[in-house]
Amino acid sequence: MPCWPDIWEQAKHLLPFVGLFASVIVYLALVALLLRAPKLRKRWLRITSRVFGIAAIIPGAVILPAFLFGLALALGNPPTQIRAVMSGDGQEARVRYDAGFLGRDYTAVDLKRTGCCRHTTVFWHGGPSSLDDVKIEWLDNRHLSLTYHARSDDQQHCEQQVGEIIIICKYLGWPY
């Protein structure tokens, strides 16, 4: 059975596209309404409406190429890479790595208990990295060891304990 948080995690990446699509539809409807100018009986109102409609097309002609270029950049990102390690009693620790543009990578470690759909983020790092920069290992069912590489000025956070699970974080510095 799929978990709602997992489904939401996949679906939330589509929300900007839905909003953008709705905005484009409203923009095109407004331009069409201004150009067509239905039920305007006075000639000067029809001409004014059409002038505003033509003027509204000009920003669209400038924005459309910029939008297509931005869309090409956004869709060119590599997919999220995931590596999971299970404990002896079935708890899951999962490393998620999202490659970013110009070193704006994001790495997170999530815990998921047995029989539960809720994920708890216990570690995150924003900065240049790779999927292999964070090593996770269950020492036993209650101790999780994280070993990671990061620069000293990168944004990062590591929880010390989540519920009855103790997280041991080992910072190794920046080897590159």
Secondary structure, 3 states (H helix, E strand, C coil): CCCHHHHHHHHHHHHHHHHHHHHHHHHHHHHHHHHHCCCCCCHHHHHHHHHHHHHHHHHHHHHHHHHHHHHHHHHCCCCCEEEEEECCCCCEEEEEEECCHHHCCEEEEEEECCCCCCEEEEEEEECCCCHHHEEEEEEECCEEEEEECCCCCCEEEECCEECCEEEEEEECCCCC
